[in-house]
Amino acid sequence: MNRNSHCPGPSRRDVLKFGSVAVAAAAAGPALAHRARGADHTSNDPAVIFVWLPGGPPHQDTFDMKPDAPLEYRGAFRPIQTNVPGVQICEHMPRLAAVTDKYSIIRSIAHTFADHGGGHKRFLTGRDPLQPTGFVNDTPMVGSMAAEVLKGRKAAVPNYVNVCDGGRQQIDTFSFGSAYLGPQSHPFTVAGDPAEAKFEVRGLSPVAGAEAKMPDRIALLNQLDRPLNGPDLTNGARAIGPLRGRALDLVTKDSARTAFDLSREPQKLRERYGMHRYGQRALMARRLVEHGSNWVTVVMENATPPGEKMKESHSYNWDSHAVNCHIFEDTQYKLGFLDQAISALIEDLYARGLNKRVLLVVTGEFGRTPKVEYSKGTQTKVTQPGRDHWPQAQSVLVSGACKTGLVVGSTTSKAEVPKDRPMTPNDLWATVFTHLGIDYNATAFLDGSGRPMPMLPFGDPIRELA
């Protein structure tokens, strides 16, 4: 995956359209009359925590192991028995093995886009992209669609949040763009490592002394927001009001800062999640859905702790080509963090009763090739094993508000293609939308040319999980 993916800089017109949002945030002061102080807010609305593993984790080395396959297919890891009879997963996920009764594994999702960009767009939008490469969406990411439908639900925190590594917050890094829905359907992005002592969520603190300037700055906003000539094909102008309202709420209400504040959690619980970026992001996601967010995307890629240099045999994300990393060394390392964070999140959701309304989804854009490849590593300079992109099969973990302890679907003996119950990403998203109470068949959005576009062109909820 290209770590330098970015969206083009704003035009003068964009600055005129969206600059008012920054003005609003700067203008908001601590003495505003509508400032809300006080206790944590909780919600009873359905919510989604979407853990995104960019690069594509190897399904046959995690949740779809093939111990009877030839060595060049089964790889170096061994399966272990979980607490669900007959269900095995990788030996390097012992904590997840102990809570398998609280999640289900989907083993038969597949699509046809093997490039990272095409795979991201296909998986995250429910549609074949116009271009098989690149990360700029033609159609909205599923999180943006959900946020647009649910925007009327009032909560103390943004209804759609993305937490990711610093430098990875551009909307097109992971094809998280909202396309024709406009920027008001983008997530509120929190970049950085929440495990670091100096970590802070930017945009939640008001500018000291700005409250006296509020009337003048509101007047300026009104001037900037006068309609501009020409069509608004990207819905940018329509986004100004919602974006400004979100900015004002974030900087003038304590409730948002409370939701993001991990120091309010017992240290023992923080350590159970893991004092690393995977664990603390997972904990932040739990706090956010507890406080009213409807959708929280948690990006888990680089696992190297701050201050440590990533090993030459490791990859930044889950893109485990032999030229990028030694797949078994890299995957074992990442699984240690993932196993701790996801198992803690599952346990915590159940302990708090959040499993009744929160659906957890853990996946990447595709799986990896059934047969292990060997190439000289770019960093190590030695021959090492890896696996290539493989959209023909992948595994997805789902937990919380669904039936659990199940394995849905299967792949062939070498983890090549679905054998039983073949599905596409659209079936997953139909399941997610249904959980959120969204009638995805009856809901349509107008694209840039004014044509109604359904949320999904096809797809059915996964009946085994209902």
C-alpha positions as a Python dict, from the first residue, in 0.01 Angstrom:
ca = {
    (1, 'M'): (0, 0, 0),
    (2, 'N'): (126, 348, -81),
    (3, 'R'): (178, 531, 248),
    (4, 'N'): (193, 860, 59),
    (5, 'S'): (-161, 850, -81),
    (6, 'H'): (-321, 1190, -42),
    (7, 'C'): (-606, 1403, -166),
    (8, 'P'): (-536, 1713, -380),
    (9, 'G'): (-507, 2047, -208),
    (10, 'P'): (-810, 2274, -174),
    (11, 'S'): (-898, 2526, -440),
    (12, 'R'): (-982, 2890, -364),
    (13, 'R'): (-1348, 2798, -402),
    (14, 'D'): (-1308, 2518, -146),
    (15, 'V'): (-1144, 2758, 98),
    (16, 'L'): (-1438, 2995, 66),
    (17, 'K'): (-1680, 2708, 119),
    (18, 'F'): (-1512, 2534, 408),
    (19, 'G'): (-1299, 2800, 572),
    (20, 'S'): (-1595, 2902, 783),
    (21, 'V'): (-1574, 2573, 970),
    (22, 'A'): (-1229, 2657, 1100),
    (23, 'V'): (-1347, 3007, 1190),
    (24, 'A'): (-1635, 2860, 1385),
    (25, 'A'): (-1408, 2631, 1579),
    (26, 'A'): (-1167, 2911, 1660),
    (27, 'A'): (-1445, 3145, 1760),
    (28, 'A'): (-1603, 2913, 2010),
    (29, 'G'): (-1503, 3003, 2362),
    (30, 'P'): (-1543, 2845, 2703),
    (31, 'A'): (-1809, 3092, 2818),
    (32, 'L'): (-2072, 3015, 2553),
    (33, 'A'): (-2420, 2989, 2694),
    (34, 'H'): (-2491, 2645, 2544),
    (35, 'R'): (-2179, 2489, 2692),
    (36, 'A'): (-2263, 2152, 2850),
    (37, 'R'): (-2073, 2034, 3154),
    (38, 'G'): (-2122, 1721, 3351),
    (39, 'A'): (-2153, 1349, 3356),
    (40, 'D'): (-2078, 1097, 3083),
    (41, 'H'): (-2354, 1056, 2828),
    (42, 'T'): (-2460, 709, 2721),
    (43, 'S'): (-2670, 596, 2429),
    (44, 'N'): (-2899, 306, 2352),
    (45, 'D'): (-2872, 338, 1973),
    (46, 'P'): (-2721, 54, 1768),
    (47, 'A'): (-2360, 115, 1675),
    (48, 'V'): (-2072, -37, 1479),
    (49, 'I'): (-1703, -70, 1562),
    (50, 'F'): (-1523, -141, 1236),
    (51, 'V'): (-1161, -259, 1279),
    (52, 'W'): (-978, -213, 952),
    (53, 'L'): (-660, -414, 885),
    (54, 'P'): (-522, -249, 569),
    (55, 'G'): (-296, -449, 344),
    (56, 'G'): (-494, -770, 387),
    (57, 'P'): (-417, -1018, 668),
    (58, 'P'): (-354, -1381, 566),
    (59, 'H'): (-675, -1575, 624),
    (60, 'Q'): (-495, -1913, 625),
    (61, 'D'): (-257, -1790, 898),
    (62, 'T'): (-529, -1647, 1123),
    (63, 'F'): (-892, -1767, 1113),
    (64, 'D'): (-900, -2023, 828),
    (65, 'M'): (-606, -2251, 890),
    (66, 'K'): (-546, -2559, 676),
    (67, 'P'): (-329, -2795, 883),
    (68, 'D'): (-381, -3084, 640),
    (69, 'A'): (-267, -2888, 334),
    (70, 'P'): (88, -2927, 196),
    (71, 'L'): (350, -2726, 383),
    (72, 'E'): (382, -2466, 106),
    (73, 'Y'): (15, -2384, 158),
    (74, 'R'): (-43, -2426, 531),
    (75, 'G'): (257, -2217, 633),
    (76, 'A'): (450, -2216, 960),
    (77, 'F'): (171, -2169, 1215),
    (78, 'R'): (-31, -2437, 1389),
    (79, 'P'): (-400, -2423, 1480),
    (80, 'I'): (-522, -2436, 1840),
    (81, 'Q'): (-860, -2540, 1973),
    (82, 'T'): (-1091, -2260, 2084),
    (83, 'N'): (-1359, -2271, 2354),
    (84, 'V'): (-1609, -2365, 2081),
    (85, 'P'): (-1583, -2737, 2001),
    (86, 'G'): (-1453, -2799, 1651),
    (87, 'V'): (-1341, -2441, 1585),
    (88, 'Q'): (-968, -2376, 1553),
    (89, 'I'): (-772, -2056, 1495),
    (90, 'C'): (-403, -1961, 1486),
    (91, 'E'): (-185, -2054, 1783),
    (92, 'H'): (-75, -1691, 1815),
    (93, 'M'): (-425, -1578, 1916),
    (94, 'P'): (-476, -1764, 2247),
    (95, 'R'): (-685, -1487, 2403),
    (96, 'L'): (-924, -1485, 2111),
    (97, 'A'): (-938, -1864, 2130),
    (98, 'A'): (-1065, -1827, 2487),
    (99, 'V'): (-1359, -1604, 2381),
    (100, 'T'): (-1459, -1764, 2051),
    (101, 'D'): (-1806, -1826, 2189),
    (102, 'K'): (-1849, -1447, 2182),
    (103, 'Y'): (-1774, -1397, 1813),
    (104, 'S'): (-1835, -1564, 1479),
    (105, 'I'): (-1602, -1616, 1183),
    (106, 'I'): (-1709, -1565, 822),
    (107, 'R'): (-1473, -1763, 597),
    (108, 'S'): (-1630, -1733, 253),
    (109, 'I'): (-1634, -1364, 151),
    (110, 'A'): (-1468, -1291, -183),
    (111, 'H'): (-1444, -1031, -460),
    (112, 'T'): (-1231, -976, -770),
    (113, 'F'): (-1011, -668, -708),
    (114, 'A'): (-653, -766, -622),
    (115, 'D'): (-497, -419, -612),
    (116, 'H'): (-498, -243, -274),
    (117, 'G'): (-679, 59, -418),
    (118, 'G'): (-933, -145, -609),
    (119, 'G'): (-970, -382, -315),
    (120, 'H'): (-1030, -97, -72),
    (121, 'K'): (-1287, 65, -298),
    (122, 'R'): (-1466, -259, -377),
    (123, 'F'): (-1478, -377, -18),
    (124, 'L'): (-1560, -45, 144),
    (125, 'T'): (-1823, 85, -99),
    (126, 'G'): (-2009, -230, -207),
    (127, 'R'): (-1948, -147, -574),
    (128, 'D'): (-1697, -224, -845),
    (129, 'P'): (-1480, 87, -877),
    (130, 'L'): (-1443, 264, -1210),
    (131, 'Q'): (-1065, 229, -1180),
    (132, 'P'): (-901, -89, -1041),
    (133, 'T'): (-622, 118, -879),
    (134, 'G'): (-608, 433, -670),
    (135, 'F'): (-785, 512, -343),
    (136, 'V'): (-1024, 794, -441),
    (137, 'N'): (-1382, 667, -415),
    (138, 'D'): (-1633, 686, -698),
    (139, 'T'): (-1911, 608, -450),
    (140, 'P'): (-1938, 661, -73),
    (141, 'M'): (-1767, 443, 185),
    (142, 'V'): (-2019, 247, 390),
    (143, 'G'): (-1940, 445, 705),
    (144, 'S'): (-2027, 769, 526),
    (145, 'M'): (-2352, 621, 400),
    (146, 'A'): (-2447, 517, 752),
    (147, 'A'): (-2346, 857, 891),
    (148, 'E'): (-2560, 1037, 633),
    (149, 'V'): (-2868, 829, 713),
    (150, 'L'): (-2819, 856, 1090),
    (151, 'K'): (-2718, 1223, 1103),
    (152, 'G'): (-3045, 1315, 1272),
    (153, 'R'): (-2958, 1116, 1583),
    (154, 'K'): (-2828, 1358, 1844),
    (155, 'A'): (-2532, 1254, 2054),
    (156, 'A'): (-2265, 1421, 2262),
    (157, 'V'): (-1990, 1299, 2029),
    (158, 'P'): (-1947, 1277, 1650),
    (159, 'N'): (-2164, 1000, 1511),
    (160, 'Y'): (-1884, 886, 1279),
    (161, 'V'): (-1520, 867, 1395),
    (162, 'N'): (-1198, 728, 1249),
    (163, 'V'): (-890, 659, 1463),
    (164, 'C'): (-563, 592, 1282),
    (165, 'D'): (-188, 648, 1277),
    (166, 'G'): (-50, 998, 1249),
    (167, 'G'): (13, 1081, 884),
    (168, 'R'): (-258, 837, 775),
    (169, 'Q'): (-557, 1065, 830),
    (170, 'Q'): (-609, 1178, 470),
    (171, 'I'): (-957, 1076, 360),
    (172, 'D'): (-822, 892, 55),
    (173, 'T'): (-551, 694, 233),
    (174, 'F'): (-790, 402, 287),
    (175, 'S'): (-1072, 491, 44),
    (176, 'F'): (-1279, 637, 327),
    (177, 'G'): (-1410, 917, 103),
    (178, 'S'): (-1779, 1003, 89),
    (179, 'A'): (-1784, 1083, -286),
    (180, 'Y'): (-2110, 1260, -383),
    (181, 'L'): (-2239, 1270, -25),
    (182, 'G'): (-2001, 1555, 49),
    (183, 'P'): (-1753, 1620, 331),
    (184, 'Q'): (-2022, 1646, 597),
    (185, 'S'): (-2030, 1266, 579),
    (186, 'H'): (-1658, 1229, 638),
    (187, 'P'): (-1550, 1086, 975),
    (188, 'F'): (-1411, 1297, 1255),
    (189, 'T'): (-1054, 1166, 1241),
    (190, 'V'): (-830, 1114, 1542),
    (191, 'A'): (-470, 1057, 1435),
    (192, 'G'): (-186, 943, 1657),
    (193, 'D'): (-107, 686, 1923),
    (194, 'P'): (-343, 703, 2225),
    (195, 'A'): (-91, 503, 2428),
    (196, 'E'): (158, 789, 2422),
    (197, 'A'): (170, 1014, 2729),
    (198, 'K'): (148, 1334, 2520),
    (199, 'F'): (-136, 1213, 2300),
    (200, 'E'): (-423, 1456, 2253),
    (201, 'V'): (-729, 1474, 2033),
    (202, 'R'): (-697, 1790, 1829),
    (203, 'G'): (-999, 2011, 1780),
    (204, 'L'): (-1162, 1954, 2120),
    (205, 'S'): (-1019, 2250, 2311),
    (206, 'P'): (-1148, 2607, 2259),
    (207, 'V'): (-917, 2897, 2191),
    (208, 'A'): (-864, 3087, 2514),
    (209, 'G'): (-1021, 3433, 2512),
    (210, 'A'): (-1203, 3385, 2183),
    (211, 'E'): (-1551, 3417, 2329),
    (212, 'A'): (-1545, 3798, 2316),
    (213, 'K'): (-1493, 3785, 1940),
    (214, 'M'): (-1786, 3551, 1876),
    (215, 'P'): (-2040, 3805, 1741),
    (216, 'D'): (-1797, 3943, 1483),
    (217, 'R'): (-1689, 3599, 1372),
    (218, 'I'): (-2045, 3475, 1338),
    (219, 'A'): (-2111, 3778, 1117),
    (220, 'L'): (-1808, 3683, 909),
    (221, 'L'): (-1943, 3332, 875),
    (222, 'N'): (-2268, 3465, 742),
    (223, 'Q'): (-2079, 3661, 477),
    (224, 'L'): (-1867, 3362, 376),
    (225, 'D'): (-2170, 3136, 354),
    (226, 'R'): (-2353, 3338, 90),
    (227, 'P'): (-2431, 3109, -206),
    (228, 'L'): (-2170, 3095, -478),
    (229, 'N'): (-2257, 3081, -847),
    (230, 'G'): (-2255, 2747, -1022),
    (231, 'P'): (-2365, 2393, -935),
    (232, 'D'): (-2254, 2226, -614),
    (233, 'L'): (-2179, 1885, -761),
    (234, 'T'): (-1984, 1759, -459),
    (235, 'N'): (-2237, 1884, -203),
    (236, 'G'): (-1962, 2098, -55),
    (237, 'A'): (-2180, 2401, 16),
    (238, 'R'): (-2445, 2182, 178),
    (239, 'A'): (-2175, 2052, 410),
    (240, 'I'): (-2096, 2388, 569),
    (241, 'G'): (-2382, 2395, 818),
    (242, 'P'): (-2335, 2042, 955),
    (243, 'L'): (-1957, 2080, 969),
    (244, 'R'): (-1981, 2410, 1154),
    (245, 'G'): (-2231, 2265, 1400),
    (246, 'R'): (-2004, 1970, 1466),
    (247, 'A'): (-1704, 2199, 1517),
    (248, 'L'): (-1893, 2418, 1763),
    (249, 'D'): (-2021, 2120, 1960),
    (250, 'L'): (-1677, 1966, 1984),
    (251, 'V'): (-1502, 2273, 2122),
    (252, 'T'): (-1781, 2404, 2346),
    (253, 'K'): (-1905, 2090, 2519),
    (254, 'D'): (-1721, 1884, 2776),
    (255, 'S'): (-1904, 1568, 2671),
    (256, 'A'): (-1685, 1513, 2364),
    (257, 'R'): (-1362, 1557, 2559),
    (258, 'T'): (-1496, 1317, 2820),
    (259, 'A'): (-1571, 1049, 2561),
    (260, 'F'): (-1219, 1064, 2417),
    (261, 'D'): (-1047, 1078, 2757),
    (262, 'L'): (-889, 737, 2821),
    (263, 'S'): (-754, 852, 3157),
    (264, 'R'): (-1105, 803, 3295),
    (265, 'E'): (-1063, 429, 3251),
    (266, 'P'): (-909, 214, 3527),
    (267, 'Q'): (-542, 154, 3460),
    (268, 'K'): (-594, -220, 3496),
    (269, 'L'): (-849, -217, 3215),
    (270, 'R'): (-623, -6, 2993),
    (271, 'E'): (-347, -259, 3048),
    (272, 'R'): (-583, -545, 2964),
    (273, 'Y'): (-646, -381, 2626),
    (274, 'G'): (-272, -324, 2595),
    (275, 'M'): (-75, -4, 2637),
    (276, 'H'): (-13, 16, 2264),
    (277, 'R'): (-187, 180, 1971),
    (278, 'Y'): (-402, -124, 1887),
    (279, 'G'): (-527, -163, 2241),
    (280, 'Q'): (-588, 201, 2325),
    (281, 'R'): (-767, 265, 1996),
    (282, 'A'): (-994, -29, 2067),
    (283, 'L'): (-1067, 111, 2412),
    (284, 'M'): (-1137, 454, 2265),
    (285, 'A'): (-1383, 296, 2024),
    (286, 'R'): (-1568, 136, 2311),
    (287, 'R'): (-1592, 469, 2492),
    (288, 'L'): (-1718, 643, 2179),
    (289, 'V'): (-1999, 401, 2103),
    (290, 'E'): (-2089, 410, 2471),
    (291, 'H'): (-2124, 788, 2446),
    (292, 'G'): (-2331, 789, 2130),
    (293, 'S'): (-2116, 738, 1820),
    (294, 'N'): (-2295, 524, 1565),
    (295, 'W'): (-1984, 419, 1370),
    (296, 'V'): (-1621, 408, 1482),
    (297, 'T'): (-1353, 292, 1239),
    (298, 'V'): (-1034, 169, 1408),
    (299, 'V'): (-734, 135, 1176),
    (300, 'M'): (-477, -117, 1297),
    (301, 'E'): (-164, -139, 1085),
    (302, 'N'): (179, -47, 1224),
    (303, 'A'): (219, -215, 1563),
    (304, 'T'): (571, -96, 1650),
    (305, 'P'): (571, 90, 1984),
    (306, 'P'): (681, 457, 1987),
    (307, 'G'): (1056, 498, 2013),
    (308, 'E'): (1127, 156, 1865),
    (309, 'K'): (1246, 100, 1512),
    (310, 'M'): (1039, -135, 1301),
    (311, 'K'): (1230, -456, 1233),
    (312, 'E'): (1359, -508, 882),
    (313, 'S'): (1163, -833, 858),
    (314, 'H'): (836, -653, 938),
    (315, 'S'): (590, -454, 725),
    (316, 'Y'): (415, -129, 818),
    (317, 'N'): (72, -276, 752),
    (318, 'W'): (-66, -624, 673),
    (319, 'D'): (73, -633, 317),
    (320, 'S'): (286, -942, 369),
    (321, 'H'): (463, -989, 36),
    (322, 'A'): (800, -1159, 65),
    (323, 'V'): (965, -840, -62),
    (324, 'N'): (799, -647, 221),
    (325, 'C'): (850, -877, 516),
    (326, 'H'): (898, -1227, 650),
    (327, 'I'): (528, -1308, 666),
    (328, 'F'): (545, -1543, 963),
    (329, 'E'): (769, -1319, 1175),
    (330, 'D'): (563, -1011, 1089),
    (331, 'T'): (222, -1175, 1131),
    (332, 'Q'): (317, -1337, 1461),
    (333, 'Y'): (429, -997, 1590),
    (334, 'K'): (112, -816, 1484),
    (335, 'L'): (-115, -1095, 1607),
    (336, 'G'): (20, -1047, 1959),
    (337, 'F'): (-118, -692, 1965),
    (338, 'L'): (-435, -779, 1774),
    (339, 'D'): (-513, -1078, 1995),
    (340, 'Q'): (-486, -869, 2311),
    (341, 'A'): (-680, -569, 2180),
    (342, 'I'): (-970, -749, 2011),
    (343, 'S'): (-1019, -1006, 2287),
    (344, 'A'): (-1026, -727, 2547),
    (345, 'L'): (-1273, -529, 2339),
    (346, 'I'): (-1502, -830, 2304),
    (347, 'E'): (-1487, -905, 2676),
    (348, 'D'): (-1552, -540, 2761),
    (349, 'L'): (-1851, -510, 2527),
    (350, 'Y'): (-2007, -813, 2692),
    (351, 'A'): (-1920, -704, 3046),
    (352, 'R'): (-2097, -371, 2990),
    (353, 'G'): (-2394, -514, 2804),
    (354, 'L'): (-2289, -326, 2491),
    (355, 'N'): (-2287, -649, 2292),
    (356, 'K'): (-2665, -612, 2268),
    (357, 'R'): (-2639, -299, 2053),
    (358, 'V'): (-2280, -284, 1920),
    (359, 'L'): (-2168, -490, 1622),
    (360, 'L'): (-1792, -543, 1594),
    (361, 'V'): (-1642, -618, 1250),
    (362, 'V'): (-1272, -702, 1198),
    (363, 'T'): (-1133, -741, 846),
    (364, 'G'): (-899, -618, 573),
    (365, 'E'): (-962, -566, 202),
    (366, 'F'): (-874, -922, 99),
    (367, 'G'): (-685, -1237, 199),
    (368, 'R'): (-347, -1369, 84),
    (369, 'T'): (-240, -1624, -177),
    (370, 'P'): (-286, -1988, -74),
    (371, 'K'): (69, -2082, -170),
    (372, 'V'): (365, -1926, 9),
    (373, 'E'): (600, -1731, -219),
    (374, 'Y'): (971, -1661, -166),
    (375, 'S'): (1162, -1348, -265),
    (376, 'K'): (1452, -1138, -147),
    (377, 'G'): (1334, -884, 107),
    (378, 'T'): (1379, -519, 19),
    (379, 'Q'): (1501, -444, 371),
    (380, 'T'): (1649, -775, 486),
    (381, 'K'): (1827, -852, 155),
    (382, 'V'): (1769, -1222, 218),
    (383, 'T'): (1520, -1467, 73),
    (384, 'Q'): (1210, -1489, 289),
    (385, 'P'): (849, -1617, 272),
    (386, 'G'): (542, -1410, 195),
    (387, 'R'): (197, -1422, 38),
    (388, 'D'): (52, -1208, -241),
    (389, 'H'): (-289, -1037, -267),
    (390, 'W'): (-585, -1274, -287),
    (391, 'P'): (-939, -1132, -309),
    (392, 'Q'): (-1080, -1475, -393),
    (393, 'A'): (-1113, -1560, -22),
    (394, 'Q'): (-1084, -1390, 316),
    (395, 'S'): (-1200, -1421, 675),
    (396, 'V'): (-1402, -1169, 877),
    (397, 'L'): (-1459, -1166, 1254),
    (398, 'V'): (-1795, -1038, 1381),
    (399, 'S'): (-1899, -1005, 1743),
    (400, 'G'): (-2153, -839, 1967),
    (401, 'A'): (-2502, -786, 1827),
    (402, 'C'): (-2516, -1107, 1624),
    (403, 'K'): (-2522, -1481, 1678),
    (404, 'T'): (-2183, -1592, 1801),
    (405, 'G'): (-1976, -1907, 1833),
    (406, 'L'): (-2037, -1985, 1466),
    (407, 'V'): (-1826, -2043, 1156),
    (408, 'V'): (-2016, -1923, 850),
    (409, 'G'): (-1899, -2062, 517),
    (410, 'S'): (-1579, -2243, 428),
    (411, 'T'): (-1302, -2247, 170),
    (412, 'T'): (-1146, -2528, -28),
    (413, 'S'): (-872, -2750, 118),
    (414, 'K'): (-595, -2501, 37),
    (415, 'A'): (-792, -2187, 133),
    (416, 'E'): (-824, -2093, -231),
    (417, 'V'): (-1189, -2004, -291),
    (418, 'P'): (-1522, -2034, -107),
    (419, 'K'): (-1652, -2389, -90),
    (420, 'D'): (-1971, -2342, 111),
    (421, 'R'): (-2188, -2033, 142),
    (422, 'P'): (-2003, -1797, -99),
    (423, 'M'): (-2063, -1430, -18),
    (424, 'T'): (-1942, -1084, -114),
    (425, 'P'): (-1860, -777, 97),
    (426, 'N'): (-2213, -656, 16),
    (427, 'D'): (-2364, -931, 229),
    (428, 'L'): (-2153, -811, 520),
    (429, 'W'): (-2266, -451, 470),
    (430, 'A'): (-2629, -556, 431),
    (431, 'T'): (-2590, -722, 772),
    (432, 'V'): (-2431, -409, 919),
    (433, 'F'): (-2692, -171, 779),
    (434, 'T'): (-2973, -394, 901),
    (435, 'H'): (-2819, -392, 1249),
    (436, 'L'): (-2816, -10, 1240),
    (437, 'G'): (-3185, -7, 1153),
    (438, 'I'): (-3121, 120, 800),
    (439, 'D'): (-3340, -3, 516),
    (440, 'Y'): (-3061, -11, 259),
    (441, 'N'): (-3297, -128, -16),
    (442, 'A'): (-3532, 166, 29),
    (443, 'T'): (-3262, 431, 88),
    (444, 'A'): (-3099, 609, -206),
    (445, 'F'): (-2870, 910, -245),
    (446, 'L'): (-2845, 1154, -534),
    (447, 'D'): (-2510, 1135, -708),
    (448, 'G'): (-2331, 1432, -865),
    (449, 'S'): (-2557, 1425, -1169),
    (450, 'G'): (-2876, 1400, -966),
    (451, 'R'): (-2939, 1030, -1024),
    (452, 'P'): (-3069, 826, -728),
    (453, 'M'): (-2812, 569, -617),
    (454, 'P'): (-2911, 286, -379),
    (455, 'M'): (-2690, 225, -77),
    (456, 'L'): (-2602, -120, -212),
    (457, 'P'): (-2663, -250, -563),
    (458, 'F'): (-2708, -600, -420),
    (459, 'G'): (-2647, -800, -104),
    (460, 'D'): (-2846, -979, 165),
    (461, 'P'): (-2803, -992, 543),
    (462, 'I'): (-2612, -1301, 652),
    (463, 'R'): (-2898, -1511, 785),
    (464, 'E'): (-2680, -1726, 1011),
    (465, 'L'): (-2586, -1420, 1215),
    (466, 'A'): (-2940, -1289, 1262),
}
